[in-house]
């Protein structure tokens, strides 16, 4: 529950609407009783200091993607030597929890987009031959296959490609074939 964004967002909205909560008093300052307004000002100043340290003094140069990033990690190697060989990133990521270009992060790893779409697709229900879609990585998990991560850039750029369904359309758009021979 501690990492659940929606749980905390709902509780914070409720407390702010009431204007009072024991959480609004910083108990480390026993001589002073803080207010919601005071804590919001403090939070804004602290956020400004943190973002300046990460992105520099010139706010006109700040971009969401310079702090909000996505890494595509392999379950085989998520840290240390070899991580970059089987994964990709960090890459600047648009979006947020509240956008169509969904990119969710946990409070204990701010800005690191841990949850994104597993597939992005647009379907024209009048067209049974194809859809437009993209996977976050690629269509192969073979280490040196060219299609292993060939959809990362289109995914990050919000692009999509046609996926064909009928045998005729698949045949017309085939570029390569993979033949598997069991028992070889």
Secondary structure as GFF3:
##gff-version 3
##sequence-region A 1 184
A	DSSP	alpha_helix	5	18	.	.	.	ID=ss1
A	DSSP	three_ten_helix	22	24	.	.	.	ID=ss2
A	DSSP	alpha_helix	36	55	.	.	.	ID=ss3
A	DSSP	three_ten_helix	59	61	.	.	.	ID=ss4
A	DSSP	three_ten_helix	64	66	.	.	.	ID=ss5
A	DSSP	beta_strand	69	72	.	.	.	ID=ss6
A	DSSP	alpha_helix	83	86	.	.	.	ID=ss7
A	DSSP	beta_strand	88	92	.	.	.	ID=ss8
A	DSSP	beta_strand	103	104	.	.	.	ID=ss9
A	DSSP	three_ten_helix	107	109	.	.	.	ID=ss10
A	DSSP	beta_strand	115	116	.	.	.	ID=ss11
A	DSSP	beta_strand	119	122	.	.	.	ID=ss12
A	DSSP	beta_strand	130	135	.	.	.	ID=ss13
A	DSSP	alpha_helix	152	156	.	.	.	ID=ss14
A	DSSP	beta_strand	161	164	.	.	.	ID=ss15
A	DSSP	alpha_helix	167	173	.	.	.	ID=ss16
###
